[in-house]
Amino acid sequence: MVHCQACGITARNYGITFHRFPKNENKKCAWIDFVKKHKGLHEGQNFKCTTLCSQHFEESCFDKTSAMKVRLKPFSVPTIHVSRSKYLVSVDIVIALLLTNVMETISDIMQQCKCKVKVP
């Protein structure tokens, strides 16, 4: 399965594309430096199949002239750090959990006080 070496995302959704490390050594070194700065690499890593996702590139790095493929322009270098996606929790989920806990706590306090106010 294709995954991003920097952030770990694997899904090909939300318009995210995956791009193999360049063959050009100078360009490849810039990509490797980016990944090392944000994640780290395995010793002796094979870069033939290694990819970065489109989230790490500025919009100006993309050639979208083809209707079928999104390609990186020559000499594009990743510059955007994205947190590792598999460790992120949706903000909506966190808010929902917090609100549920707050509402349960308020309800418990009101029952203890025998308050007559209803919690929505």
C-alpha positions in Angstrom: 0.0 0.0 0.0 1.3 3.4 -0.9 1.9 5.7 2.1 3.6 9.0 2.7 7.0 8.7 4.3 6.6 12.0 6.2 3.1 11.9 7.7 2.0 8.2 7.2 -1.2 8.9 5.3 -2.3 6.0 3.1 -5.6 7.0 1.7 -6.0 8.4 -1.8 -8.8 10.7 -0.9 -9.5 14.3 -0.4 -7.5 15.1 -3.5 -4.3 13.8 -2.0 -1.7 12.5 -4.5 1.5 10.6 -3.9 4.8 11.4 -5.5 7.9 9.2 -5.6 11.3 10.5 -4.5 13.1 12.0 -7.5 15.9 10.1 -9.3 18.1 13.3 -9.4 20.5 13.0 -6.5 20.4 16.8 -5.6 16.7 16.9 -5.6 16.4 13.6 -3.7 18.8 15.0 -1.0 16.4 17.9 -0.5 13.5 15.6 0.0 15.5 13.3 2.3 16.5 16.3 4.4 12.9 17.4 4.7 11.8 13.9 5.9 14.7 13.6 8.3 13.8 17.0 9.9 10.3 15.9 10.6 10.3 12.1 11.0 13.5 10.3 10.4 14.4 7.5 8.0 15.4 3.9 8.2 19.1 3.2 7.7 19.7 2.1 4.1 16.2 3.0 2.9 15.3 2.2 -0.7 14.0 5.4 -2.3 12.7 3.8 -5.5 9.3 3.2 -4.0 9.3 5.8 -1.2 6.7 8.6 -1.6 5.6 11.9 -0.1 2.0 13.1 -0.3 0.8 16.3 -1.9 0.1 17.9 1.5 3.9 18.6 1.9 4.1 20.8 -1.3 3.0 24.4 -2.0 0.2 24.7 -4.5 2.7 26.4 -6.9 4.7 23.1 -7.1 1.9 21.3 -9.0 1.4 21.0 -12.8 -2.3 20.4 -13.2 -2.5 20.9 -16.9 -3.4 17.2 -17.5 -7.0 16.2 -16.8 -5.8 12.7 -15.8 -2.7 13.3 -13.6 -1.4 15.8 -11.1 2.4 16.1 -11.4 5.0 18.0 -9.5 6.9 20.6 -11.5 10.6 20.0 -11.9 12.7 21.0 -8.9 9.7 21.0 -6.5 10.8 20.5 -2.9 8.6 19.6 0.1 8.3 22.5 2.5 5.0 21.9 4.5 5.2 19.9 7.7 2.0 17.9 8.4 1.6 16.0 11.6 1.5 12.2 11.3 -2.0 11.5 10.3 -2.4 8.2 12.0 -1.9 9.9 15.4 -4.3 12.7 14.8 -7.8 12.7 16.3 -10.5 14.6 14.6 -11.3 17.9 16.4 -15.0 17.1 16.0 -14.6 13.9 17.9 -12.7 15.7 20.7 -15.3 18.4 21.0 -18.2 15.8 21.0 -16.5 13.9 23.8 -15.8 17.0 25.8 -19.4 18.2 25.5 -20.8 14.8 26.4 -18.7 14.7 29.6 -19.6 18.3 30.5 -23.3 17.6 30.0 -23.1 14.4 32.1 -21.3 16.3 34.8 -23.9 19.1 34.9 -26.7 16.5 34.9 -25.1 14.7 37.8 -24.6 17.9 39.8 -28.2 19.0 39.2 -29.5 15.6 40.3 -27.5 15.8 43.5 -28.8 19.3 44.2 -32.3 18.2 43.1 -32.5 21.2 40.8 -35.6 21.5 38.6 -33.8 23.0 35.6 -33.6 20.8 32.5 -30.4 20.3 30.6 -30.9 20.3 26.8 
